[in-house]
Amino acid sequence: RSSVRVLCGSNWSLVLQGQWMLEFYAPWCPACQQLEATWESFARESERLGLTVGKVDVTQEPGLSGRFFVTTLPTIYHANDGVFRRYRGSRTLEDLQGYILERKWEAVEPVAGWKSPSSIMMHGMAGLFHFSGWIRQIHNYLTGTLGVHVWISYAIFILATLLIGLFLGL
C-alpha cells in the first residue's frame, strides 16, 4: 500500500494545512517514472519527517496543474500552512529528506501571493484548464463519435466564438 496521498480537485485544499511535499507527474513521463520509487521511499519516511507526501496526476487533474501553474514534469512543491515554495533541488531521497530536516525550504522564496494556488488568480487559471478540457471533449465527440470532419469542428468553434462575442458585445 502506498504512503503517498493522491490529491485531486476535490481534496487539494488539504495542502493548505500542515507541511506537505507535493509532486505533479504524468504516467507517461520518463523522469516521473524514475522518481516514483524515490517518492514512495520518501513518503514512507514522512511521519518521521513530520510532513505529508502527496502526488497529482496532471493527466487526470488539469485544473490542479493550472492552479499550481505546472509547466514541467515532474514538478515538486513544498507547502507549509498554505505557503508554497517550488522545490528545485536534487531528486535523491537524501536530498529530499535533508530539505525537510535541515529546513532548507526556509531559504527558498515563497510563491508570490497572486501566483499562490489558493489565490483568486490561480482559481481562474484552474477554471481555464477545465474549460479547455471541456472544449477538447466536445471536439473529440464531434470528430470521433459523430464522424464530423476536423475542419468542420473547427468551424463550429469559430462560429460559436463569434456568436458569443457578438452577444456579449450587445
DSSP file (Angstrom, degrees, kcal/mol; ACC not computed):
  #  RESIDUE AA STRUCTURE BP1 BP2  ACC     N-H-->O    O-->H-N    N-H-->O    O-->H-N    TCO  KAPPA ALPHA  PHI   PSI    X-CA   Y-CA   Z-CA
    1    1 A R              0   0    0      0, 0.0     2,-0.1     0, 0.0     0, 0.0   0.000 360.0 360.0 360.0 134.6    0.0    0.0    0.0
    2    2 A S        -     0   0    0      1,-0.1    38,-0.0     2,-0.1     0, 0.0  -0.443 360.0-156.6 -75.7 142.3    1.3    3.4   -1.0
    3    3 A S        +     0   0    0     37,-0.2     2,-0.4    -2,-0.1    50,-0.4   0.462  66.8 104.0 -91.3  -4.3    2.2    6.0    1.6
    4    4 A V  S    S-     0   0    0     48,-0.1     2,-0.5    50,-0.1    50,-0.2  -0.659  71.7-133.2 -83.5 130.7    1.7    8.8   -0.9
    5    5 A R  E     -a   54   0A   0     48,-3.0    50,-2.1    -2,-0.4     2,-0.5  -0.733  16.0-138.8 -85.4 123.1   -1.5   10.7   -0.6
    6    6 A V  E     -a   55   0A   0     -2,-0.5     2,-0.3    48,-0.2    50,-0.2  -0.714  20.4-159.5 -85.2 125.1   -3.3   11.2   -4.0
    7    7 A L        +     0   0    0     48,-2.7    50,-0.4    -2,-0.5     2,-0.2  -0.805  15.3 168.8-108.1 148.4   -4.7   14.6   -4.4
    8    8 A C    >>  -     0   0    0     -2,-0.3     4,-1.2    48,-0.1     3,-0.9  -0.793  53.3 -77.2-141.9-176.6   -7.4   15.7   -6.8
    9    9 A G  T 34 S+     0   0    0     -2,-0.2     4,-0.2     1,-0.2    52,-0.0   0.785 125.7  50.6 -59.4 -29.6   -9.6   18.8   -7.4
   10   10 A S  T 34 S+     0   0    0      1,-0.2    -1,-0.2     2,-0.1     3,-0.1   0.703 122.2  27.3 -85.9 -19.2  -11.9   17.9   -4.5
   11   11 A N  T X4 S+     0   0    0     -3,-0.9     3,-1.8     1,-0.1     4,-0.2   0.319  83.3 106.3-124.8  10.4   -9.3   17.4   -1.8
   12   12 A W  G ><  +     0   0    0     -4,-1.2     3,-2.0     1,-0.3     4,-0.2   0.777  67.4  74.5 -63.0 -25.2   -6.3   19.6   -2.9
   13   13 A S  G >  S+     0   0    0      1,-0.3     3,-1.6    -4,-0.2    -1,-0.3   0.615  74.0  81.7 -67.6  -9.2   -7.1   22.1   -0.1
   14   14 A L  G X  S+     0   0    0     -3,-1.8     3,-1.6     1,-0.3    -1,-0.3   0.815  80.6  67.6 -59.0 -28.5   -5.7   19.7    2.4
   15   15 A V  G <  S+     0   0    0     -3,-2.0    67,-0.8     1,-0.3    -1,-0.3   0.669  83.5  73.0 -66.6 -17.0   -2.3   21.1    1.3
   16   16 A L  G <  S+     0   0    0     -3,-1.6     2,-0.4    -4,-0.2    -1,-0.3   0.601  94.8  58.1 -75.4  -9.8   -3.2   24.4    2.9
   17   17 A Q  S <  S-     0   0    0     -3,-1.6     2,-0.1    -4,-0.2    -1,-0.1  -0.979 105.1  -6.1-125.7 132.7   -2.8   22.9    6.4
   18   18 A G  S    S-     0   0    0     -2,-0.4    63,-2.8    33,-0.0     2,-0.5  -0.310  98.3 -47.0  84.6-170.7    0.4   21.4    7.8
   19   19 A Q  E     +B   80   0A   0     31,-0.3    33,-2.4    61,-0.2     2,-0.3  -0.885  62.4 172.6-107.4 130.4    3.6   20.6    6.0
   20   20 A W  E     -Bc  79  52A   0     59,-3.1    59,-2.5    -2,-0.5     2,-0.4  -0.931  29.5-155.6-133.8 152.7    3.5   18.9    2.6
   21   21 A M  E     -Bc  78  53A   0     31,-2.0    33,-2.9    -2,-0.3     2,-0.4  -0.996  26.6-168.9-122.0 130.4    5.7   17.8   -0.3
   22   22 A L  E     -Bc  77  54A   0     55,-2.9    55,-2.7    -2,-0.4     2,-0.4  -0.977   9.5-159.6-130.3 126.8    3.7   17.5   -3.5
   23   23 A E  E     -Bc  76  55A   0     31,-2.0    33,-2.7    -2,-0.4     2,-0.5  -0.897   4.8-156.3-108.5 133.4    4.7   16.0   -6.8
   24   24 A F  E     +Bc  75  56A   0     51,-3.1    51,-1.7    -2,-0.4     2,-0.3  -0.943  32.5 156.9-103.3 125.3    3.0   16.7  -10.1
   25   25 A Y  E     - c   0  57A   0     31,-2.5    33,-2.8    -2,-0.5    34,-0.4  -0.870  36.9-139.2-141.8 169.3    3.6   13.9  -12.5
   26   26 A A    >   -     0   0    0     -2,-0.3     3,-1.6    31,-0.2     6,-0.2  -0.995  23.5-130.0-131.4 139.6    2.3   12.2  -15.6
   27   27 A P  T 3  S+     0   0    0      0, 0.0    -1,-0.1     0, 0.0     6,-0.0   0.797 108.7  50.9 -59.7 -28.9    2.3    8.4  -16.0
   28   28 A W  T 3  S+     0   0    0      4,-0.0    -3,-0.0    -3,-0.0     0, 0.0   0.550  84.5 107.9 -85.3  -8.0    3.9    8.6  -19.5
   29   29 A C    <>  -     0   0    0     -3,-1.6     4,-2.2     1,-0.1     5,-0.2  -0.593  57.8-154.9 -78.7 119.7    6.8   10.9  -18.3
   30   30 A P  H  > S+     0   0    0      0, 0.0     4,-2.0     0, 0.0    -1,-0.1   0.896  95.8  50.5 -61.2 -40.8   10.2    9.1  -18.1
   31   31 A A  H  > S+     0   0    0      1,-0.2     4,-1.5     2,-0.2     5,-0.1   0.875 110.8  50.0 -64.9 -36.4   11.6   11.5  -15.5
   32   32 A C  H  > S+     0   0    0      2,-0.2     4,-1.1     1,-0.2    -1,-0.2   0.888 108.7  52.1 -67.5 -39.3    8.4   11.0  -13.4
   33   33 A Q  H  X S+     0   0    0     -4,-2.2     4,-0.5     1,-0.2     3,-0.3   0.877 108.0  51.9 -64.4 -37.7    8.8    7.2  -13.7
   34   34 A Q  H  < S+     0   0    0     -4,-2.0     4,-0.5     1,-0.2     3,-0.3   0.856 111.3  47.6 -65.4 -34.9   12.4    7.5  -12.5
   35   35 A L  H  X S+     0   0    0     -4,-1.5     4,-2.9     1,-0.2     5,-0.2   0.670  89.4  87.7 -79.0 -17.9   11.3    9.5   -9.4
   36   36 A E  H  X S+     0   0    0     -4,-1.1     4,-2.1    -3,-0.3    -1,-0.2   0.873  88.9  44.1 -56.0 -47.9    8.5    7.1   -8.5
   37   37 A A  H  X S+     0   0    0     -4,-0.5     4,-2.2    -3,-0.3    -1,-0.2   0.907 116.0  48.3 -65.6 -41.3   10.5    4.7   -6.3
   38   38 A T  H  > S+     0   0    0     -4,-0.5     4,-2.6     2,-0.2    -2,-0.2   0.909 110.3  51.8 -63.7 -41.8   12.3    7.5   -4.5
   39   39 A W  H  X S+     0   0    0     -4,-2.9     4,-2.1     2,-0.2    -2,-0.2   0.884 109.5  49.8 -63.7 -39.4    9.0    9.4   -3.9
   40   40 A E  H  X S+     0   0    0     -4,-2.1     4,-1.9    -5,-0.2    -1,-0.2   0.917 111.7  48.2 -64.2 -44.0    7.5    6.2   -2.4
   41   41 A S  H  X S+     0   0    0     -4,-2.2     4,-1.0     1,-0.2    -2,-0.2   0.902 111.0  51.3 -62.8 -40.9   10.5    5.8   -0.1
   42   42 A F  H >< S+     0   0    0     -4,-2.6     3,-0.5     1,-0.2    -1,-0.2   0.896 108.4  51.9 -61.5 -41.3   10.3    9.5    0.9
   43   43 A A  H >< S+     0   0    0     -4,-2.1     3,-1.4     1,-0.2     4,-0.4   0.862 102.9  58.0 -65.5 -36.0    6.6    9.0    1.7
   44   44 A R  H 3< S+     0   0    0     -4,-1.9     3,-0.3     1,-0.3    -1,-0.2   0.783 109.3  46.3 -64.8 -24.9    7.4    6.1    4.0
   45   45 A E  T <X S+     0   0    0     -4,-1.0     4,-1.8    -3,-0.5    -1,-0.3   0.403  85.2 100.7 -92.5   1.2    9.6    8.4    6.0
   46   46 A S  H <>>S+     0   0    0     -3,-1.4     5,-2.2     1,-0.2     4,-1.2   0.841  76.4  53.4 -61.9 -37.3    7.0   11.2    6.1
   47   47 A E  H >45S+     0   0    0     -4,-0.4     3,-0.5    -3,-0.3    -1,-0.2   0.931 110.6  47.2 -64.4 -43.4    5.8   10.5    9.6
   48   48 A R  H 345S+     0   0    0      1,-0.2    -1,-0.2    -4,-0.2    -2,-0.2   0.842 114.1  48.8 -63.6 -33.4    9.3   10.7   11.0
   49   49 A L  H 3<5S-     0   0    0     -4,-1.8    -1,-0.2     2,-0.2    -2,-0.2   0.614 111.6-121.9 -83.3 -13.4    9.9   13.9    9.0
   50   50 A G  T <<5S+     0   0    0     -4,-1.2     2,-0.3    -3,-0.5   -31,-0.3   0.870  74.1  96.2  76.3  37.7    6.6   15.5   10.2
   51   51 A L      < -     0   0    0     -5,-2.2     2,-0.4    -6,-0.1    -1,-0.3  -0.925  69.2-116.5-146.8 172.1    5.0   16.0    6.8
   52   52 A T  E     - c   0  20A   0    -33,-2.4   -31,-2.0    -2,-0.3     2,-0.5  -0.935  22.9-147.6-112.5 138.1    2.6   14.5    4.3
   53   53 A V  E     + c   0  21A   0     -2,-0.4   -48,-3.0   -50,-0.4     2,-0.3  -0.920  25.3 171.5-108.8 128.0    3.8   13.4    0.9
   54   54 A G  E     -ac   5  22A   0    -33,-2.9   -31,-2.0    -2,-0.5     2,-0.3  -0.805  17.6-156.5-131.0 170.8    1.3   13.7   -2.0
   55   55 A K  E     -ac   6  23A   0    -50,-2.1   -48,-2.7    -2,-0.3     2,-0.4  -0.993   3.5-156.1-148.7 153.4    1.1   13.5   -5.7
   56   56 A V  E     - c   0  24A   0    -33,-2.7   -31,-2.5    -2,-0.3     2,-0.8  -0.994  15.0-141.5-132.7 125.2   -1.1   14.7   -8.5
   57   57 A D  E >>  - c   0  25A   0     -2,-0.4     4,-1.8   -50,-0.4     3,-1.1  -0.778  12.6-159.5 -84.1 110.1   -1.5   13.1  -11.9
   58   58 A V  T 34 S+     0   0    0    -33,-2.8   -32,-0.2    -2,-0.8    -1,-0.2   0.718  88.2  61.7 -68.5 -19.9   -1.7   16.0  -14.3
   59   59 A T  T 34 S+     0   0    0    -34,-0.4    -1,-0.3     1,-0.2   -33,-0.1   0.785 114.5  34.2 -74.8 -24.8   -3.4   13.9  -17.0
   60   60 A Q  T <4 S+     0   0    0     -3,-1.1    -2,-0.2     1,-0.2    -1,-0.2   0.661 124.9  42.1 -97.7 -21.3   -6.3   13.4  -14.6
   61   61 A E     X  +     0   0    0     -4,-1.8     4,-1.8     1,-0.1     3,-0.4  -0.563  57.0 156.6-128.7  67.1   -6.3   16.7  -12.8
   62   62 A P  H  > S+     0   0    0      0, 0.0     4,-1.9     0, 0.0     5,-0.2   0.827  76.2  59.9 -64.0 -29.3   -5.7   19.5  -15.4
   63   63 A G  H  > S+     0   0    0      1,-0.2     4,-2.3     2,-0.2    66,-0.1   0.894 105.9  46.9 -64.6 -39.2   -7.4   22.1  -13.1
   64   64 A L  H  > S+     0   0    0     -3,-0.4     4,-2.2     2,-0.2    -1,-0.2   0.886 109.3  52.8 -70.5 -38.2   -4.8   21.4  -10.4
   65   65 A S  H  <>S+     0   0    0     -4,-1.8     5,-2.9     1,-0.2     4,-0.2   0.866 112.6  46.8 -65.4 -32.5   -1.9   21.6  -12.8
   66   66 A G  H ><5S+     0   0    0     -4,-1.9     3,-0.7     3,-0.2    -2,-0.2   0.895 109.2  53.3 -70.7 -41.0   -3.3   25.0  -13.8
   67   67 A R  H 3<5S+     0   0    0     -4,-2.3    -2,-0.2     1,-0.3    -1,-0.2   0.857 117.0  37.8 -62.0 -36.3   -3.8   26.1  -10.2
   68   68 A F  T 3<5S-     0   0    0     -4,-2.2    -1,-0.3    -5,-0.1    -2,-0.2   0.394 108.6-126.3 -95.4   1.7   -0.2   25.3   -9.5
   69   69 A F  T < 5 -     0   0    0     -3,-0.7     2,-0.5    -4,-0.2    -3,-0.2   0.920  36.6-172.7  53.0  51.7    1.0   26.6  -12.9
   70   70 A V      < +     0   0    0     -5,-2.9    -1,-0.2     1,-0.2     3,-0.1  -0.645  21.6 158.0 -79.0 121.0    2.8   23.3  -13.7
   71   71 A T        +     0   0    0     -2,-0.5     2,-0.3     1,-0.2    -1,-0.2   0.527  61.1  41.1-119.8 -14.0    4.8   23.7  -16.9
   72   72 A T  S    S-     0   0    0    -48,-0.0    -1,-0.2   -47,-0.0   -48,-0.1  -0.943  86.5 -95.4-133.5 156.6    7.4   20.9  -16.5
   73   73 A L  S    S+     0   0    0     -2,-0.3   -48,-0.1     1,-0.2   -42,-0.1  -0.953  98.4  24.0-124.9 145.0    7.3   17.4  -15.2
   74   74 A P  S    S+     0   0    0      0, 0.0     2,-0.4     0, 0.0    -1,-0.2   0.701  78.1 179.0 -73.6 149.7    7.9   16.3  -12.6
   75   75 A T  E     -B   24   0A   0    -51,-1.7   -51,-3.1    -2,-0.1     2,-0.4  -0.958   8.8-161.5-114.8 134.5    7.3   19.5  -10.5
   76   76 A I  E     -BD  23  87A   0     11,-0.6    11,-2.7    -2,-0.4     2,-0.4  -0.958   5.8-171.9-121.0 133.2    7.6   19.4   -6.8
   77   77 A Y  E     -BD  22  86A   0    -55,-2.7   -55,-2.9    -2,-0.4     2,-0.5  -0.935  13.8-149.0-119.9 145.8    6.2   21.9   -4.3
   78   78 A H  E     -BD  21  85A   0      7,-3.4     7,-2.7    -2,-0.4     2,-0.4  -0.946  19.0-171.1-106.2 134.6    6.8   22.3   -0.6
   79   79 A A  E     -BD  20  84A   0    -59,-2.5   -59,-3.1    -2,-0.5     2,-0.4  -0.994  12.0-178.9-128.7 134.4    3.8   23.7    1.3
   80   80 A N  E >  S-BD  19  83A   0      3,-2.1     3,-1.3    -2,-0.4   -61,-0.2  -0.902  77.7 -31.1-134.3 105.6    3.8   24.8    5.0
   81   81 A D  T 3  S-     0   0    0    -63,-2.8   -64,-0.2    -2,-0.4   -65,-0.2   0.892 127.4 -43.1  51.6  46.5    0.4   26.0    6.3
   82   82 A G  T 3  S+     0   0    0    -67,-0.8     2,-0.6   -64,-0.4    -1,-0.3   0.452 110.5 119.8  84.8   1.2   -0.6   27.4    2.8
   83   83 A V  E <   -D   80   0A   0     -3,-1.3    -3,-2.1   -67,-0.1     2,-0.4  -0.898  51.0-154.6-100.2 120.1    2.8   29.0    2.0
   84   84 A F  E     +D   79   0A   0     -2,-0.6    27,-3.3    27,-0.2     2,-0.4  -0.751  17.2 178.4-104.0 140.4    4.1   27.3   -1.2
   85   85 A R  E     -D   78   0A   0     -7,-2.7    -7,-3.4    -2,-0.4     2,-0.5  -0.999  28.9-124.2-136.2 136.6    7.7   27.0   -2.4
   86   86 A R  E     -D   77   0A   0     23,-0.4     2,-0.6    -2,-0.4    -9,-0.2  -0.682  22.9-137.2 -82.0 127.9    8.9   25.3   -5.5
   87   87 A Y  E     +D   76   0A   0    -11,-2.7   -11,-0.6    -2,-0.5    -1,-0.0  -0.758  31.7 165.5 -86.8 123.5   11.5   22.6   -4.8
   88   88 A R        +     0   0    0     -2,-0.6    -1,-0.1   -13,-0.1     3,-0.1   0.202  38.4 110.0-121.9  13.3   14.3   22.7   -7.3
   89   89 A G  S    S-     0   0    0      1,-0.2     7,-0.1     6,-0.1    -2,-0.0  -0.029  79.1 -60.1 -81.3-173.7   16.9   20.5   -5.6
   90   90 A S        -     0   0    0      1,-0.1    -1,-0.2     5,-0.0    -2,-0.0  -0.262  42.6-131.1 -64.5 154.2   18.2   17.1   -6.4
   91   91 A R        +     0   0    0     -3,-0.1     2,-0.2     4,-0.1    -1,-0.1  -0.077  64.4 120.7-105.1  34.0   15.7   14.3   -6.6
   92   92 A T  S  > S-     0   0    0      1,-0.1     4,-2.3   -54,-0.0     5,-0.2  -0.635  73.2-118.0 -91.1 156.9   17.5   11.8   -4.4
   93   93 A L  H  > S+     0   0    0     -2,-0.2     4,-2.5     1,-0.2     5,-0.2   0.896 114.4  52.8 -59.8 -41.5   16.0   10.5   -1.2
   94   94 A E  H  > S+     0   0    0      1,-0.2     4,-2.6     2,-0.2    -1,-0.2   0.903 110.7  46.2 -63.0 -42.3   18.8   12.0    0.9
   95   95 A D  H  > S+     0   0    0      2,-0.2     4,-2.0     1,-0.2    -1,-0.2   0.881 112.0  50.5 -70.7 -37.2   18.3   15.5   -0.6
   96   96 A L  H  X S+     0   0    0     -4,-2.3     4,-1.0     2,-0.2    -2,-0.2   0.928 114.2  44.7 -64.1 -44.1   14.5   15.4   -0.2
   97   97 A Q  H  X S+     0   0    0     -4,-2.5     4,-3.2     1,-0.2     3,-0.5   0.911 112.3  52.2 -65.9 -41.9   14.9   14.4    3.4
   98   98 A G  H  X S+     0   0    0     -4,-2.6     4,-2.3     1,-0.2     6,-0.5   0.848 101.3  61.5 -62.4 -34.7   17.6   17.0    4.0
   99   99 A Y  H  <>S+     0   0    0     -4,-2.0     6,-1.1     2,-0.2     5,-1.0   0.862 115.9  32.7 -58.9 -36.8   15.4   19.7    2.6
  100  100 A I  H ><5S+     0   0    0     -4,-1.0     3,-1.2    -3,-0.5    -2,-0.2   0.926 120.7  46.5 -85.4 -52.2   12.9   19.0    5.4
  101  101 A L  H 3<5S+     0   0    0     -4,-3.2    -3,-0.2     1,-0.3    -2,-0.2   0.876 119.5  40.0 -62.0 -39.7   15.2   18.0    8.2
  102  102 A E  T 3<5S-     0   0    0     -4,-2.3    -1,-0.3    -5,-0.3    -2,-0.1   0.367 107.3-126.2 -91.3   5.0   17.6   20.9    7.7
  103  103 A R  T X 5 +     0   0    0     -3,-1.2     3,-1.6    -5,-0.1     4,-0.3   0.847  52.6 157.2  54.0  39.3   14.7   23.3    7.0
  104  104 A K  G > < +     0   0    0     -5,-1.0     3,-1.5    -6,-0.5     4,-0.3   0.743  61.0  74.9 -63.9 -22.9   16.3   24.3    3.7
  105  105 A W  G >  S+     0   0    0     -6,-1.1     3,-1.2     1,-0.3    -1,-0.3   0.758  81.4  69.3 -62.7 -23.9   12.9   25.3    2.5
  106  106 A E  G <  S+     0   0    0     -3,-1.6    -1,-0.3     1,-0.3    -2,-0.2   0.783  95.9  53.9 -65.4 -25.8   13.1   28.4    4.7
  107  107 A A  G <  S+     0   0    0     -3,-1.5     2,-0.4    -4,-0.3    -1,-0.3   0.531  91.6  92.9 -84.7  -6.6   15.8   29.8    2.4
  108  108 A V  S <  S-     0   0    0     -3,-1.2   -21,-0.0    -4,-0.3    -3,-0.0  -0.742  84.8-114.8 -92.6 133.8   13.6   29.4   -0.7
  109  109 A E        -     0   0    0     -2,-0.4   -23,-0.4     1,-0.1     3,-0.1  -0.468  35.2-120.4 -64.8 126.7   11.5   32.4   -1.8
  110  110 A P        -     0   0    0      0, 0.0   -25,-0.2     0, 0.0     2,-0.1  -0.268  36.2 -87.6 -65.4 156.8    7.8   31.6   -1.4
  111  111 A V        -     0   0    0    -27,-3.3   -27,-0.2     1,-0.1     5,-0.1  -0.433  57.6 -95.6 -61.5 135.5    5.5   31.7   -4.4
  112  112 A A    >>  -     0   0    0      1,-0.1     3,-1.2    -2,-0.1     4,-0.7  -0.184  33.7-112.9 -55.5 147.0    4.2   35.2   -4.9
  113  113 A G  G >4 S+     0   0    0      1,-0.3     3,-0.8     2,-0.2    -1,-0.1   0.849 116.3  49.7 -52.3 -43.3    0.7   35.8   -3.3
  114  114 A W  G 34 S+     0   0    0      1,-0.2     8,-0.3     5,-0.1    -1,-0.3   0.738 114.3  46.7 -71.9 -21.0   -1.0   36.3   -6.7
  115  115 A K  G <4 S+     0   0    0     -3,-1.2    -1,-0.2     6,-0.1    -2,-0.2   0.414  84.1 120.2 -97.6  -0.1    0.5   33.1   -8.0
  116  116 A S  S X< S-     0   0    0     -3,-0.8     3,-2.5    -4,-0.7     6,-0.5  -0.392  74.2-122.4 -64.2 139.6   -0.3   31.1   -4.9
  117  117 A P  T 3  S+     0   0    0      0, 0.0    -1,-0.1     0, 0.0   -48,-0.1   0.734 112.7  53.6 -56.8 -22.3   -2.5   28.1   -5.7
  118  118 A S  T 3  S+     0   0    0    -36,-0.2    -2,-0.1    -5,-0.1     2,-0.1   0.449  88.4 107.2 -92.1   0.8   -5.1   29.4   -3.2
  119  119 A S  S <> S-     0   0    0     -3,-2.5     4,-1.6   -52,-0.2     5,-0.1  -0.336  80.7-117.8 -77.8 160.9   -5.3   32.9   -4.9
  120  120 A I  H  > S+     0   0    0      1,-0.2     4,-1.9     2,-0.2     5,-0.1   0.844 113.9  58.1 -64.5 -34.3   -8.2   34.1   -6.9
  121  121 A M  H  > S+     0   0    0      1,-0.2     4,-1.7     2,-0.2    -1,-0.2   0.926 108.9  42.7 -62.7 -45.8   -6.0   34.4   -9.9
  122  122 A M  H  > S+     0   0    0     -6,-0.5     4,-2.2    -8,-0.3    -1,-0.2   0.757 107.8  60.4 -76.1 -23.1   -4.9   30.7   -9.9
  123  123 A H  H  X S+     0   0    0     -4,-1.6     4,-1.8     2,-0.2    -1,-0.2   0.914 107.2  47.0 -63.4 -42.5   -8.5   29.7   -9.2
  124  124 A G  H  X S+     0   0    0     -4,-1.9     4,-2.1     2,-0.2    -2,-0.2   0.878 108.8  54.2 -64.1 -38.8   -9.3   31.4  -12.5
  125  125 A M  H  X S+     0   0    0     -4,-1.7     4,-2.1     2,-0.2    -2,-0.2   0.903 106.3  52.0 -62.7 -41.1   -6.4   29.6  -14.1
  126  126 A A  H  X S+     0   0    0     -4,-2.2     4,-2.2     1,-0.2    -1,-0.2   0.901 107.9  52.8 -60.9 -40.5   -7.8   26.3  -12.9
  127  127 A G  H  X S+     0   0    0     -4,-1.8     4,-2.6     1,-0.2    -2,-0.2   0.891 106.8  51.8 -62.2 -40.0  -11.1   27.2  -14.5
  128  128 A L  H  X S+     0   0    0     -4,-2.1     4,-2.5     2,-0.2    -1,-0.2   0.896 108.7  50.5 -64.0 -39.7   -9.4   27.9  -17.8
  129  129 A F  H  X S+     0   0    0     -4,-2.1     4,-1.7     2,-0.2    -2,-0.2   0.899 111.7  48.0 -65.2 -39.6   -7.8   24.5  -17.7
  130  130 A H  H  X S+     0   0    0     -4,-2.2     4,-2.1     2,-0.2    -2,-0.2   0.916 111.5  51.0 -64.0 -42.7  -11.1   22.8  -17.0
  131  131 A F  H  X S+     0   0    0     -4,-2.6     4,-2.3     1,-0.2    -2,-0.2   0.902 108.3  50.8 -62.4 -42.7  -12.7   24.8  -19.8
  132  132 A S  H  X S+     0   0    0     -4,-2.5     4,-2.2     1,-0.2    -1,-0.2   0.871 109.7  51.3 -65.5 -35.0  -10.0   23.8  -22.3
  133  133 A G  H  X S+     0   0    0     -4,-1.7     4,-2.1     2,-0.2    -1,-0.2   0.879 108.8  51.4 -65.8 -37.7  -10.6   20.1  -21.3
  134  134 A W  H  X S+     0   0    0     -4,-2.1     4,-2.1     2,-0.2    -2,-0.2   0.910 109.3  49.6 -64.8 -43.1  -14.3   20.6  -21.9
  135  135 A I  H  X S+     0   0    0     -4,-2.3     4,-2.6     1,-0.2    -2,-0.2   0.911 109.6  51.8 -62.5 -42.3  -13.7   22.0  -25.4
  136  136 A R  H  X S+     0   0    0     -4,-2.2     4,-2.7     1,-0.2    -1,-0.2   0.897 108.5  51.6 -61.8 -39.8  -11.4   19.1  -26.2
  137  137 A Q  H  X S+     0   0    0     -4,-2.1     4,-2.3     2,-0.2    -1,-0.2   0.914 110.5  47.9 -63.7 -42.3  -14.1   16.6  -25.1
  138  138 A I  H  X S+     0   0    0     -4,-2.1     4,-2.8     2,-0.2    -2,-0.2   0.932 112.2  49.4 -63.2 -45.0  -16.6   18.3  -27.4
  139  139 A H  H  X S+     0   0    0     -4,-2.6     4,-2.7     1,-0.2     5,-0.3   0.923 111.8  48.4 -60.1 -44.5  -14.2   18.3  -30.3
  140  140 A N  H  X>S+     0   0    0     -4,-2.7     4,-2.8     1,-0.2     5,-0.8   0.871 111.8  50.3 -64.3 -36.6  -13.4   14.6  -29.7
  141  141 A Y  I  X>S+     0   0    0     -4,-2.3     5,-2.3     3,-0.2     4,-0.8   0.935 112.6  46.3 -65.0 -46.5  -17.2   13.9  -29.6
  142  142 A L  I  <5S+     0   0    0     -4,-2.8     6,-2.8     3,-0.2    -2,-0.2   0.935 124.2  31.7 -62.0 -46.8  -17.8   15.7  -32.8
  143  143 A T  I  <5S+     0   0    0     -4,-2.7    -2,-0.2     4,-0.2    -3,-0.2   0.885 129.5  33.2 -81.9 -39.9  -14.9   14.1  -34.7
  144  144 A G  I  <5S+     0   0    0     -4,-2.8    -3,-0.2    -5,-0.3    -2,-0.1   0.947 128.9  27.4 -83.9 -52.2  -14.8   10.7  -33.1
  145  145 A T  I  <<S+     0   0    0     -4,-0.8    -3,-0.2    -5,-0.8    -4,-0.1   0.933 131.9  32.9 -80.3 -48.2  -18.4    9.8  -32.2
  146  146 A L  S   <S-     0   0    0     -5,-2.3    -3,-0.2     2,-0.1    -1,-0.1   0.647  99.1-129.2 -86.1 -14.7  -20.3   11.8  -34.8
  147  147 A G        +     0   0    0     -6,-0.3    -4,-0.2     1,-0.2     2,-0.2   0.717  46.5 162.9  75.4  20.5  -17.7   11.5  -37.5
  148  148 A V        -     0   0    0     -6,-2.8    -1,-0.2    -7,-0.2    -2,-0.1  -0.513  46.3-104.0 -71.4 138.9  -17.7   15.2  -38.3
  149  149 A H    >>  -     0   0    0     -2,-0.2     4,-2.0     1,-0.1     3,-0.5  -0.323  28.0-117.6 -62.4 146.8  -14.6   16.3  -40.2
  150  150 A V  H 3> S+     0   0    0      1,-0.3     4,-2.3     2,-0.2     5,-0.2   0.884 113.6  51.7 -54.7 -44.5  -11.9   18.1  -38.1
  151  151 A W  H 3> S+     0   0    0      1,-0.2     4,-2.2     2,-0.2    -1,-0.3   0.823 107.0  53.0 -67.6 -30.5  -12.2   21.3  -40.1
  152  152 A I  H <> S+     0   0    0     -3,-0.5     4,-2.3     2,-0.2    -1,-0.2   0.897 107.9  51.6 -68.8 -39.1  -16.0   21.4  -39.7
  153  153 A S  H  X S+     0   0    0     -4,-2.0     4,-2.1     2,-0.2    -2,-0.2   0.929 110.2  49.0 -60.0 -45.1  -15.5   21.0  -35.9
  154  154 A Y  H  X S+     0   0    0     -4,-2.3     4,-2.5     1,-0.2    -2,-0.2   0.916 109.4  52.3 -59.8 -42.6  -13.1   24.0  -36.0
  155  155 A A  H  X S+     0   0    0     -4,-2.2     4,-2.8     1,-0.2    -1,-0.2   0.886 106.8  53.2 -61.9 -38.8  -15.6   26.0  -38.0
  156  156 A I  H  X S+     0   0    0     -4,-2.3     4,-2.6     1,-0.2    -1,-0.2   0.920 110.8  46.5 -62.2 -43.6  -18.3   25.2  -35.4
  157  157 A F  H  X S+     0   0    0     -4,-2.1     4,-2.3     2,-0.2    -2,-0.2   0.880 112.3  50.2 -67.6 -37.4  -16.0   26.5  -32.6
  158  158 A I  H  X S+     0   0    0     -4,-2.5     4,-2.4     2,-0.2    -2,-0.2   0.941 112.6  46.7 -63.3 -46.9  -15.1   29.6  -34.6
  159  159 A L  H  X S+     0   0    0     -4,-2.8     4,-2.6     1,-0.2    -2,-0.2   0.911 112.2  50.2 -62.1 -43.0  -18.8   30.3  -35.3
  160  160 A A  H  X S+     0   0    0     -4,-2.6     4,-2.4     2,-0.2    -1,-0.2   0.901 110.4  50.6 -62.4 -40.9  -19.6   29.8  -31.6
  161  161 A T  H  X S+     0   0    0     -4,-2.3     4,-2.3     2,-0.2    -2,-0.2   0.920 112.0  47.0 -62.6 -44.5  -16.8   32.1  -30.5
  162  162 A L  H  X S+     0   0    0     -4,-2.4     4,-2.6     2,-0.2    -2,-0.2   0.919 113.1  48.3 -63.5 -44.2  -18.0   34.8  -32.9
  163  163 A L  H  X S+     0   0    0     -4,-2.6     4,-2.6     2,-0.2    -2,-0.2   0.900 111.8  48.8 -65.5 -40.3  -21.6   34.5  -31.8
  164  164 A I  H  X S+     0   0    0     -4,-2.4     4,-2.7    -5,-0.2     5,-0.2   0.916 112.0  50.0 -65.3 -41.2  -20.7   34.6  -28.1
  165  165 A G  H  X S+     0   0    0     -4,-2.3     4,-2.1     2,-0.2    -2,-0.2   0.908 111.9  47.6 -61.7 -43.3  -18.6   37.7  -28.8
  166  166 A L  H  X S+     0   0    0     -4,-2.6     4,-1.6     2,-0.2    -2,-0.2   0.924 112.6  49.2 -63.8 -43.8  -21.5   39.4  -30.6
  167  167 A F  H  < S+     0   0    0     -4,-2.6     3,-0.3     1,-0.2    -2,-0.2   0.928 113.4  45.6 -61.8 -46.0  -23.9   38.5  -27.9
  168  168 A L  H  < S+     0   0    0     -4,-2.7    -1,-0.2     1,-0.2    -2,-0.2   0.837 109.3  57.2 -66.7 -31.6  -21.5   39.9  -25.2
  169  169 A G  H  <        0   0    0     -4,-2.1    -1,-0.2     1,-0.3    -2,-0.2   0.812 360.0 360.0 -68.8 -29.6  -20.9   43.0  -27.3
  170  170 A L     <        0   0    0     -4,-1.6    -1,-0.3    -3,-0.3    -2,-0.2   0.497 360.0 360.0 -74.8 360.0  -24.6   43.7  -27.4
